[in-house]
C-alpha cells in the first residue's frame, strides 16, 4: 500500500491536503518576507513557519516548495536566480510540478511527518530518529538535474529528543542547494539550537473575511457554519472545520448554561456534559470539551476585568458578567486556568475516566464562583 492510501497525519479531516491547496489567505506578510529574501538573492537554507493550528502554515510551506521547484537556476553557484523579481508565490496551474507534488512523486522533495501504524490503526506519537536519518540517504543521492531540494517537516513539534538532535546535524551543515521548511504550532517549545538556525515566518490568525474565503475552498458546506462558530474558531480554518464536525457551538452553549447556574451547580446539566465527554471510540470529543471549558474560564477572567470581547453566543456577556465582575474574580478565574490545565493534562495522560474528569472540573469551577 502506498503512502497516499494510508491516513495522513498532516491532513485535516474534511479538508484538502495542503499540497493540493493552491490558494492561501491572510498570510501576505509571511509570503512577502520569503519573496524578499528570494528576490534579493539571500535565501536562507532553513525557514521556521510558525503560528496557531489551522491558519495556513502547511499551505504556505507547500506553496514555497512549489514556487522553488518551478523557479530553478541552472547555475551551480547560486541557489536561485530570476531575471524578473517575483511578486507572488503563485505558479501556473498547468506546471508539471503540481501533479508531482500531489502524488508525492517529486524526487527532490523529502517529507517528514508522523507515520500511520497499520497494525495499531493509529498515528505514531513522534517523528522517529530513523525517519530523520533517512535524510542522509536523500542527501547522498545526486539531485535530479542538479536542482535544489526541499525538505518539509510537518510538524517539527512532533520530533522527540533523538530525532530533533539528528535533524540539528543537517541544519548545522546543510547540503548545498537544499531548503528546509519546518512547520511549528508551538515554536516556544522547540530546541533553541534548532530555532537559532532558522528564519521565522510567523503566520497570523485569519480575520472573518479571510476565514470565509478559505473555508469556501474546503470540503465542508460553508452554509452550515454560523458566525458564532467562526468566532469560536479564533481565526483558524482548521479549527473551524474540526469544531464544525463536533457541533462545538452546541457544546459551548451547554457550558455557558452550566456557568449560569453557578454557584448552585445544576447536576443534570453537568452530568449531561460529562456523558457527552465519555463517548466511547472518540478521543477528540473530550479534547474539544476541555478546550471549550478552558475558553469559558479565560473569558470569565476577562469578564472580571471588564474586558470581555464580543459575544460568541447570545446573552453570553450577561451570564459571564453575573458570575465574574470584579478584579478579584478575574484573578481567581485566571489562577484556575493554569491549575486546571495541569490537572487535565495529567488526567488525560493517565487515562482517567473522561466523564469523571469533566465533572471534577465543573465542580472546581462552581467552587471558584462562590
FIDO-976531 format. One record per atom (N, C-alpha, C): x, y, z. Coordinates in steps of 0.1 Angstrom, whole numbers, padded with zeros to 4 digits, always signed. Each point is the difference from the previous one (the first is absolute). Example, Ala and Ser with C-alpha at 12.3 -4.5 7.8 and 13.67 -1.06 7.14 Angstrom:
<pts>
+0132-0057+0078 -0009+0012+0000 +0009+0012+0000 -0004+0011-0007 +0009+0011+0000 -0008+0011+0008 
</pts>
This chain:
<pts>
+0008-0012+0000 -0008+0012+0000 +0009+0012+0000 -0002+0009-0009 +0008+0012-0001 -0005+0010+0011 +0009+0010+0002 -0002+0009+0011 -0013+0008-0001 -0004+0003-0013 -0012+0008-0002 -0012-0007+0004 +0000-0013+0000 -0012-0008+0004 -0002-0001+0015 +0010+0003+0007 -0001+0000+0015 -0005+0013+0005 -0006+0000+0013 -0003+0013+0006 +0013+0009+0001 -0002+0013-0001 +0012+0009+0000 -0001+0009+0012 +0010+0000+0008 +0000+0008+0012 +0000+0015-0003 +0004+0004-0012 +0001+0015-0003 -0012+0004-0008 -0011-0007+0001 -0012+0003-0007 -0012+0002+0010 -0007+0011-0001 -0012+0002+0008 -0012-0007-0006 -0007-0008+0009 -0012-0006-0005 -0010+0009-0007 -0006-0004-0011 -0009+0008-0007 +0006+0013-0007 +0013-0001-0002 +0006+0012-0006 +0010-0006-0011 +0003+0008-0010 +0010-0004-0009 +0014-0001+0006 +0009-0008-0004 +0013+0000+0005 +0007+0013-0004 +0008+0005+0008 +0007+0013-0003 +0008+0000-0014 +0005-0012-0003 +0007+0000-0013 -0009+0001-0012 -0013-0002+0002 -0010+0001-0010 -0007+0014+0000 +0004+0008+0009 -0007+0013+0002 +0009+0011-0006 -0004+0005-0011 +0009+0010-0008 -0002+0014+0006 -0011+0004+0006 -0002+0013+0005 +0002+0001+0015 +0004+0012+0004 +0002+0002+0014 -0006+0013+0004 -0005+0002+0012 -0007+0012+0004 +0006+0005+0013 +0002+0013+0001 +0004+0006+0013 +0014-0001+0003 +0009-0005-0008 +0014-0001+0003 +0009+0008-0009 -0004+0011-0004 +0007+0008-0010 +0014+0005+0006 +0000+0003+0013 +0013+0005+0006 +0010-0011+0000 -0003-0012+0004 +0009-0011+0000 +0005-0003-0014 -0010+0000-0010 +0004-0003-0014 +0009+0010-0005 -0002+0013+0002 +0008+0010-0005 +0014+0000+0006 +0001-0004+0013 +0013+0000+0006 +0009-0011-0007 -0006-0011-0003 +0007-0010-0007 +0004+0004-0014 -0009+0007-0007 +0002+0004-0013 +0011+0011-0001 +0001+0009+0011 +0010+0010+0000 +0014-0007+0001 +0001-0010+0008 +0013-0007+0001 +0003-0007-0013 -0010-0006-0006 +0003-0007-0013 +0004+0010-0011 -0007+0011-0001 +0003+0010-0011 +0013+0007+0003 +0004+0001+0012 +0013+0007+0003 +0012-0010+0001 -0002-0012-0006 +0010-0010+0000 +0006-0003+0014 -0009+0000+0009 +0004-0002+0014 -0009-0011+0007 -0002-0011-0007 -0009-0010+0006 +0008-0009+0010 -0006+0000+0012 +0006-0008+0011 -0003-0014-0003 +0008-0009+0006 -0002-0015-0002 -0011-0006+0009 -0005+0008+0010 -0010-0006+0009 -0010+0010+0005 -0012-0003-0002 -0011+0009+0004 -0010-0006+0009 -0002+0007+0012 -0010-0005+0010 -0013+0007-0003 -0010-0008-0004 -0013+0006-0003 -0009-0003+0012 -0003+0011+0008 -0006-0002+0013 -0014+0007+0001 -0007-0004+0010 -0013+0006+0003 -0010-0011+0005 -0012+0005+0002 -0011-0009+0006 -0003-0011-0010 -0007-0010+0005 -0005-0011-0008 -0010+0005-0011 +0001-0006-0012 -0011+0002-0009 -0001+0014-0007 +0011+0008+0000 -0001+0013-0006 +0007+0001-0014 +0006-0011-0004 +0006+0000-0014 +0015-0002+0000 +0006-0004+0011 +0014-0002+0000 +0005-0011-0010 -0007-0011+0000 +0004-0011-0009 -0003+0004-0014 -0011+0007-0003 -0003+0005-0013 +0011+0009-0005 +0005+0009+0009 +0011+0009-0004 +0013-0008-0003 +0003-0010+0008 +0012-0008-0002 -0001-0007-0014 -0011-0006-0004 -0002-0006-0013 +0000+0010-0011 -0005+0012+0002 +0001+0011-0010 +0014+0004-0002 +0008+0001+0011 +0014+0003-0002 +0007-0011-0008 -0002-0013+0004 +0006-0011-0007 -0003+0000-0015 -0013+0002-0003 -0005+0001-0014 +0007+0011-0007 +0001+0011+0006 +0007+0012-0006 +0015-0003-0002 +0007-0005+0009 +0014-0003-0001 +0003-0010-0011 -0009-0011-0001 +0002-0010-0010 -0003+0006-0014 -0008+0010-0001 -0004+0005-0013 +0009+0012-0004 +0009+0004+0009 +0009+0011-0003 +0014-0004+0003 +0005-0009-0009 +0013-0006+0002 +0011+0008-0007 +0012+0000+0005 +0011+0006-0006 +0009-0011-0006 +0006+0003-0011 +0009-0010-0006 +0014+0002+0005 +0002+0011+0008 +0014+0003+0005 +0003-0009+0012 +0011-0006+0000 +0004-0008+0011 +0005+0008+0012 +0002+0013-0003 +0006+0009+0011 -0011+0008+0007 -0013-0001-0005 -0010+0007+0007 -0012-0009+0003 -0006+0002+0011 -0012-0008+0004 -0012+0004-0008 -0001+0012-0005 -0011+0004-0008 +0004+0012-0008 -0007+0003-0010 +0003+0012-0008 -0012+0003-0010 -0005+0012+0001 -0011+0004-0009 +0003+0013-0006 -0003+0001-0013 +0002+0013-0007 -0009+0010+0005 -0013-0003+0002 -0010+0009+0005 -0004-0004+0014 +0000+0010+0010 -0004-0004+0013 -0014-0004+0001 -0003-0010+0008 -0014-0006+0001 -0007+0008+0011 -0013+0003-0003 -0008+0007+0010 -0010-0010+0007 +0000-0012-0004 -0009-0010+0006 +0006-0014-0001 -0005-0009+0009 +0004-0014-0001 -0008-0008-0009 -0010+0007-0006 -0009-0007-0010 +0009-0005-0012 -0004-0012-0005 +0006-0005-0012 -0011-0005-0009 +0004-0002-0013 -0010-0004-0010 -0006-0014+0005 -0014+0000-0001 -0007-0012+0005 +0004-0013-0008 +0004+0003-0013 +0004-0012-0009 +0014-0004+0002 +0008+0006+0009 +0014-0003+0001 +0001-0015+0005 +0009-0007-0006 +0002-0015+0003 +0003-0003+0015 +0005+0010+0007 +0003-0002+0014 -0013-0003+0008 -0011+0006-0004 -0012-0002+0008 -0005-0015+0001 -0001-0007-0011 -0004-0014+0002 +0011-0008+0007 +0013+0003-0001 +0010-0007+0006 -0001+0001+0016 -0002+0013+0004 -0002+0002+0014 -0012-0007+0006 -0011+0001-0008 -0013-0006+0005 +0002-0015+0002 +0008-0006-0009 +0003-0015+0001 +0012-0003+0008 +0006+0010+0006 +0013-0002+0008 +0010-0008-0008 +0001+0003-0013 +0009-0007-0009 +0012+0009-0004 +0001+0012+0005 +0011+0009-0003 +0012-0006+0007 +0011-0004-0007 +0011-0006+0006 +0009+0010+0008 -0002+0013-0002 +0008+0009+0008 -0007+0006+0012 -0011-0007+0003 -0008+0004+0012 +0002-0011+0011 +0002+0004+0013 +0000-0010+0011 -0010+0005+0010 -0010-0008+0003 -0010+0004+0010 +0001-0009+0013 +0001+0008+0011 +0001-0007+0013 -0013+0003+0007 -0007-0010+0005 -0013+0001+0007 -0002-0013+0008 -0009+0001+0010 -0003-0012+0008 -0006-0011-0009 +0005-0012+0001 -0005-0011-0009 -0012-0007+0007 -0008-0007-0008 -0011-0007+0004 +0004-0015+0003 -0004-0004+0012 +0003-0014+0004 -0011-0009-0004 +0001-0008-0011 -0011-0008-0005 -0004-0010+0010 +0009-0006+0007 -0003-0010+0010 -0009+0005+0011 +0004+0012+0006 -0007+0006+0011 -0011+0009-0004 -0001+0003-0013 -0011+0008-0006 +0000+0014+0006 +0012+0006+0001 +0001+0014+0006 +0014+0005-0005 +0001+0014+0001 +0012+0006-0003 +0010-0002+0011 +0013-0001-0004 +0010+0000+0010 +0001+0013+0008 +0005-0001+0012 +0001+0012+0008 +0010+0011-0005 +0010-0005-0006 +0011+0009-0004 +0005-0003-0014 +0007+0010-0005 +0009-0002-0012 +0013-0007+0006 +0003-0012-0005 +0011-0007+0007 +0013+0004-0005 +0010-0004+0007 +0014+0003-0004 +0004-0008-0013 -0006-0012-0002 +0003-0007-0012 -0006+0007-0012 -0011+0007+0001 -0006+0007-0011 +0010+0012-0003 +0005+0007+0010 +0009+0011-0002 +0013-0005-0007 +0005-0011+0005 +0012-0005-0006 +0000-0004-0014 -0013-0002-0005 -0001-0002-0015 +0003+0012-0008 +0001+0012+0007 +0004+0012-0007 +0015-0002-0006 +0008-0007+0008 +0014-0002-0005 +0000-0007-0013 -0009-0010-0002 +0000-0007-0012 -0005+0009-0011 -0010+0008+0003 -0006+0010-0009 +0011+0010-0005 +0008+0004+0010 +0011+0010-0004 +0011-0007-0008 +0002-0013+0003 +0011-0007-0007 -0003-0002-0015 -0013-0001-0003 -0004-0002-0014 +0003+0013-0008 +0004-0001-0012 +0002+0011-0009 -0013+0007-0003 -0001+0013+0002 -0013+0007-0003 -0003-0001-0014 -0013-0003-0003 -0004-0001-0014 +0003+0013-0008 +0008-0001-0011 +0003+0011-0008 +0008+0011+0008 +0006-0004+0011 +0007+0010+0009 -0009+0011+0004 -0012-0003+0003 -0010+0010+0004 -0001+0000+0015 -0006+0011+0006 -0001+0001+0014 -0009-0011+0006 +0002-0002+0013 -0008-0010+0007 -0007+0007+0011 -0012-0004+0003 -0009+0006+0011 -0004-0011+0010 +0002+0003+0013 -0004-0009+0010 -0011+0007+0008 -0012-0006+0001 -0011+0005+0008 -0002-0009+0012 -0001+0006+0012 -0002-0007+0012 -0013+0005+0007 -0010-0008+0000 -0013+0003+0005 -0005-0010+0010 +0002+0003+0013 +0007+0012+0005 +0012-0003+0008 +0009+0010+0001 +0012-0001+0008 -0003-0002+0014 -0012+0003+0005 -0004-0002+0014 -0001-0015+0003 -0002-0008-0011 -0001-0015+0002 +0013-0007+0002 +0011+0007-0001 +0013-0006+0002 +0002-0004+0015 +0006-0011+0003 +0004-0003+0014 +0015+0005+0001 +0005-0002+0012 +0014+0005+0002 +0010-0006-0010 -0001-0013-0002 +0010-0006-0009 -0002+0005-0015 -0012+0001-0004 -0002+0004-0014 +0003+0015-0002 -0003+0008+0010 +0003+0014+0000 +0016+0002-0001 +0007-0008+0007 +0015+0002+0000 +0005-0005-0013 -0006-0011-0006 +0004-0004-0013 -0002+0010-0011 -0012+0007+0001 -0003+0011-0010 +0010+0011+0002 +0004+0003+0012 +0009+0011+0003 +0013-0001-0008 +0005-0012-0001 +0012-0002-0008 -0001+0004-0014 -0012-0002-0006 -0002+0004-0014 -0002+0015-0001 -0006+0006+0010 -0002+0014+0000 +0013+0008+0002 +0009-0006+0008 +0013+0006+0002 +0009-0001-0012 +0000-0011-0007 +0008-0001-0012 -0009-0004-0012 -0008+0009-0005 -0009-0003-0010 +0007-0003-0013 -0005-0010-0008 +0005-0002-0013 -0003+0011-0009 +0008+0001-0011 -0002+0011-0009 -0013-0001-0007 -0007+0011-0003 -0012+0001-0008 -0012-0007+0007 +0000+0001+0013 -0011-0006+0008 -0007+0011+0008 -0013-0001+0001 -0008+0009+0008 -0009-0008+0009 +0001+0003+0013 -0008-0007+0010 -0012+0009+0004 -0012-0006+0000 -0012+0007+0004 -0006-0007+0012 +0002+0006+0012 -0004-0006+0012 -0013+0006+0005 -0010-0007+0002 -0013+0005+0004 -0002-0003+0015 -0004+0011+0008 -0001-0001+0014 -0012+0007+0005 -0008-0007+0008 -0012+0006+0007 +0004+0005+0014 +0012-0004+0005 +0004+0004+0013 +0015+0003+0000 +0004+0011-0007 +0015+0003-0002 +0007+0002+0013 -0007+0005+0011 +0007+0002+0012 +0005-0012+0007 -0006-0012-0004 +0004-0013+0006 +0012-0006-0008 +0004+0005-0011 +0010-0006-0008 +0014+0002+0007 +0009-0009-0004 +0014+0002+0004 +0006+0013-0005 +0005+0008+0009 +0006+0013-0004 +0010-0001-0011 +0007-0012+0000 +0010-0002-0011 -0006-0002-0013 -0012-0005-0001 -0007-0002-0012 -0005+0014-0005 -0007+0007+0009 -0005+0013-0003 +0010+0010-0005 +0012-0001+0006 +0011+0010-0003 +0005-0002-0014 -0002-0011-0006 +0005-0003-0013 -0011+0002-0011 -0011+0006+0004 -0011+0002-0009 -0004+0015+0000 -0005+0005-0012 -0007+0012+0000 -0015-0002+0002 -0006+0007+0009 -0014-0003+0003 -0010+0008-0009 -0009-0007-0006 -0012+0006-0007 -0012-0002+0009 -0004+0011+0007 -0011-0001+0009 -0013+0002-0007 -0008-0010+0000 -0014+0001-0006 -0010+0005+0009 -0009+0008-0005 -0010+0006+0008 -0014-0007+0000 -0007+0002+0011 -0014-0005+0000 -0008+0008-0010 -0010-0007-0006 -0008+0006-0011 -0011+0009+0005 -0003+0011-0007 -0012+0008+0003 -0012-0007-0006 -0012+0005+0004 -0012-0007-0005 -0001-0001-0015 +0004+0011-0007 -0001+0000-0014 +0009-0011-0006 +0012-0001+0004 +0009-0010-0005 -0004-0014+0004 -0006-0001+0012 -0005-0013+0005 -0011-0006-0010 -0009+0009-0003 -0011-0005-0010 +0006-0003-0013 +0010+0007-0005 +0006-0003-0013 +0007-0013+0001 +0007-0003+0010 +0007-0012+0002 -0009-0012+0001 -0010+0002+0009 -0010-0011+0002 -0008-0003-0013 -0001+0009-0008 -0007-0002-0013 +0007-0009-0009 +0013-0002+0002 +0008-0009-0008 +0001-0014+0007 -0006-0002+0012 +0001-0013+0007 -0011-0009-0005 -0001-0012+0005 -0009-0010-0004 -0013+0001+0008 -0001+0009+0010 -0012+0001+0008 -0010+0010-0006 -0013-0001+0004 -0010+0009-0005 +0001+0013+0008 +0004+0011-0006 +0002+0012+0007 -0013+0006+0005 -0011-0004-0006 -0013+0006+0004 -0004-0006+0014 +0007-0011+0004 -0004-0006+0013 +0008+0007+0011 +0010+0009-0003 +0008+0006+0010 -0006+0013+0005 -0003+0001+0013 -0006+0013+0005 +0011+0010+0003 -0003+0012+0002 +0009+0010+0004 +0006-0003+0014 -0008-0006+0008 +0005-0004+0014 +0011-0010-0001 -0001-0010-0009 +0010-0010-0002 +0013+0006-0005 -0002+0010-0010 +0012+0007-0005 +0007+0007+0011 -0007+0007+0008 +0006+0007+0011 +0007-0009+0010 -0007-0012+0002 +0006-0010+0010 +0013-0006-0006 +0001+0001-0013 +0012-0007-0006 +0013+0009+0001 -0001+0012+0005 +0011+0008+0003 +0010+0002-0012 -0006+0003-0011 +0009+0003-0012 +0007-0012-0006 -0005-0013+0003 +0006-0012-0005 -0010-0008-0009 +0003-0001-0012 -0008-0008-0009 -0001-0015+0004 +0012-0005+0003 +0000-0014+0005 -0008-0002+0012 +0000+0010+0009 -0008-0001+0012 -0015+0001-0003 -0004+0008-0009 -0014+0002-0004 -0005-0014-0006 +0008-0006-0008 -0004-0013-0006 -0002-0010+0011 +0010-0001+0009 +0000-0010+0011 -0012+0003+0009 -0002+0012+0004 -0011+0003+0009 -0014-0002-0006 +0000+0003-0013 -0013-0003-0007 -0004-0015+0000 +0010-0008-0002 -0002-0015+0000 -0006-0005+0013 +0003+0008+0011 -0004-0005+0013 -0011+0009+0006 -0006+0008-0008 -0011+0009+0005 +0005+0008+0012 +0011+0006+0000 +0007+0006+0011 -0008+0012+0006 -0007+0007-0009 -0008+0011+0005 -0010-0004+0009 -0007-0011-0002 -0010-0006+0009 +0007-0004+0013 +0012-0005+0000 +0007-0004+0012 +0003+0013+0008 +0005+0010-0007 +0003+0013+0007 -0012+0006+0007 -0011-0001-0007 -0013+0005+0006 -0003-0008+0012 +0002-0013+0000 -0003-0008+0012 +0009+0004+0012 +0013+0003-0003 +0009+0004+0011 -0004+0013+0006 -0004+0010-0009 -0005+0013+0005 -0013-0002+0008 -0008-0009-0004 -0013-0002+0007 +0003-0006+0014 +0011-0008+0001 +0004-0005+0013 +0005+0011+0009 +0009+0009-0006 +0005+0011+0007 -0011+0009+0006 -0011+0001-0008 -0011+0009+0004 -0006-0005+0013 +0001-0013+0004 -0005-0006+0012 +0009+0002+0012 +0012+0005-0002 +0010+0002+0011 -0006+0011+0009 +0002-0001+0014 +0008-0010+0007 -0008-0012+0004 -0012-0002-0006 -0008-0012+0004 +0000-0009-0013 +0011-0007-0002 +0002-0008-0012 -0012-0009-0002 -0005+0000-0013 -0011-0008-0004 +0006-0014-0003 -0003-0010+0008 +0006-0013-0002 -0004-0007-0012 -0013+0002-0005 -0004-0007-0012 +0007+0006-0012 +0002+0013-0001 +0008+0006-0011 +0014-0005+0000 +0006+0000+0012 +0014-0005+0001 +0001-0015-0004 -0009-0008+0004 +0000-0014-0003 -0001-0002-0015 -0009+0008-0006 -0002-0002-0015 +0013+0004-0007 +0007+0010+0004 +0013+0003-0007 +0010-0010+0003 +0001-0006+0012 +0010-0010+0003 -0003-0013-0008 -0013-0003-0002 -0003-0012-0009 +0004+0002-0014 -0001+0013-0004 +0004+0003-0014 +0015-0002-0002 +0008+0003+0011 +0014-0001-0001 +0004-0015+0001 -0008-0008+0005 +0004-0014+0002 -0004-0009-0011 -0004+0006-0012 -0004-0007-0011 +0012-0009-0005 -0003-0013-0001 +0011-0010-0003 +0004+0001-0014 +0013-0003-0002 +0005-0001-0014 +0003+0013-0007 -0001+0011+0008 +0003+0013-0006 +0007+0009+0010 +0014+0001+0000 +0008+0007+0009 -0002+0015-0003 -0003+0004-0012 -0001+0014-0004 -0010+0008+0008 -0011-0007+0003 -0011+0008+0007 +0004+0004+0013 +0008-0008+0008 +0005+0005+0013 +0009+0012-0002 +0009-0001-0010 +0009+0011-0002 -0007+0013-0003 -0011-0001-0008 -0007+0012-0004 -0008+0006+0013 -0006-0009+0008 -0007+0005+0012 +0010+0006+0009 +0012-0006+0002 +0010+0006+0009 +0004+0014-0006 +0002+0001-0013 +0004+0013-0006 -0010+0011+0003 -0013-0004-0002 -0011+0009+0001 -0002+0004+0015 +0002-0009+0009 -0001+0004+0014 +0011+0010+0004 +0013-0003-0005 +0011+0010+0002 -0003+0013-0006 -0007+0000-0011 -0004+0013-0007 -0010+0008+0009 -0010-0007+0005 -0010+0006+0009 +0007+0006+0012 +0009-0008+0006 +0007+0005+0012 +0008+0013-0003 +0007-0001-0011 +0008+0012-0004 -0009+0012-0002 -0011-0002-0006 -0010+0011-0003 -0006+0005+0013 -0001-0009+0010 -0005+0005+0013 +0011+0009+0007 +0013-0003-0002 +0010+0008+0005 +0000+0014-0007 -0002+0000-0013 -0001+0013-0007 -0013+0008+0004 -0010-0008+0003 -0013+0007+0005 +0002+0007+0013 +0008-0006+0009 +0003+0006+0012 +0007+0014-0001 +0008+0001-0011 +0008+0012-0002 -0008+0010-0009 -0012-0004-0004 -0008+0008-0009 +0005+0001-0014 +0008-0011-0004 +0006+0000-0013 -0005-0011-0009 -0012-0005+0003 -0006-0011-0008 -0002+0005-0015 +0005-0007-0009 -0002+0003-0014 -0014-0003-0005 -0003+0001-0013 -0013-0002-0005 -0006-0014+0004 -0013-0001+0001 -0006-0012+0004 +0002-0011-0010 +0002-0012+0005 +0001-0012-0009 -0014-0006-0002 -0008+0002+0010 -0014-0005-0001 -0009+0011+0007 -0013-0001-0003 -0009+0010+0005 -0001+0000+0015 +0000+0012+0006 -0001+0002+0015 +0012-0005+0008 +0011-0004-0007 +0012-0005+0007 +0006+0011+0009 +0000+0012-0004 +0006+0011+0008 -0007+0002+0013 -0013+0000-0001 -0008+0001+0012 +0002-0011+0010 +0001-0012-0005 +0002-0012+0009 +0014+0000+0006 +0010+0003-0008 +0014+0000+0006 +0002+0011+0009 -0006+0012-0003 +0002+0011+0009 -0007-0002+0013 -0011-0007+0000 -0007-0003+0013 +0009-0008+0009 +0008-0009-0006 +0009-0009+0008 +0013+0006+0003 +0005+0009-0009 +0014+0006+0002 -0001+0014-0004 +0001+0009+0010 -0001+0015-0002 +0009+0009+0008 +0010-0006+0006 +0010+0008+0008 +0014-0005-0004 +0010+0008+0004 +0014-0004-0002 +0003-0012+0008 -0006-0002+0012 +0003-0012+0008 -0006-0012-0007 -0012+0001-0006 -0005-0011-0008 +0009-0003-0011 +0005+0010-0007 +0009-0002-0012 +0012-0008+0004 +0006+0003+0012 +0012-0007+0004 -0003-0014+0003 -0011-0003+0007 -0004-0013+0003 -0001-0009-0012 -0007+0005-0010 -0002-0007-0012 +0013-0002-0008 +0008+0010+0000 +0013-0001-0007 +0009-0010+0007 +0000-0001+0013 +0008-0010+0007 -0006-0014-0003 -0013-0001-0001 -0006-0013-0003 +0004-0005-0014 +0002+0008-0009 +0003-0004-0014 +0013-0008+0001 +0011+0005+0006 +0012-0007+0001 -0001-0012+0008 -0007+0000+0011 -0001-0011+0009 -0007-0012-0007 -0011+0003-0006 -0008-0010-0007 +0007-0006-0012 +0008+0008-0007 +0007-0005-0012 +0010-0011+0004 +0007+0003+0011 +0009-0011+0005 -0007-0012+0004 -0011+0001+0007 -0008-0011+0005 -0006-0008-0012 -0005+0007-0009 -0007-0006-0012 +0011-0008-0008 +0011+0007-0003 +0010-0007-0007 +0005-0013+0006 +0002+0001+0014 +0004-0012+0007 -0011-0011-0001 -0012+0004+0002 -0012-0009+0000 -0001-0007-0014 +0002+0007-0010 +0000-0006-0014 +0012-0009-0002 +0011+0003+0006 +0012-0008-0002 -0002-0014+0007 -0006+0000+0012 -0001-0012+0008 -0014-0007-0003 -0007+0005-0010 -0013-0006-0004 -0011-0001+0010 -0001+0012+0008 -0011+0001+0009 -0013+0000-0008 -0011-0006+0005 -0013+0000-0007 -0004+0014-0004 -0003+0002-0013 -0003+0013-0005 -0012+0007+0007 -0010-0008+0002 -0012+0006+0007 +0003+0005+0014 +0008-0008+0007 +0005+0004+0014 +0008+0013-0001 +0009+0000-0010 +0008+0012-0002 -0008+0013-0002 -0010-0001-0008 -0008+0012-0003 -0008+0004+0012 -0006-0010+0007 -0008+0003+0012 +0009+0007+0011 +0012-0005+0002 +0009+0006+0010 +0004+0014-0004 +0001+0002-0013 +0004+0014-0005 -0012+0009+0003 -0012-0004-0003 -0012+0008+0002 -0002+0003+0015 +0003-0009+0008 -0002+0002+0015 +0011+0010+0004 +0012+0000-0005 +0010+0009+0003 -0004+0014-0004 -0006+0001-0012 -0004+0013-0005 -0011+0006+0009 -0010-0009+0004 -0011+0005+0009 +0006+0005+0013 +0010-0007+0005 +0006+0004+0013 +0007+0014-0002 +0006+0002-0011 +0007+0013-0002 -0010+0011-0001 -0012-0003-0004 -0010+0011-0002 -0006+0005+0013 +0002-0008+0011 -0006+0003+0012 +0007+0012+0008 
</pts>
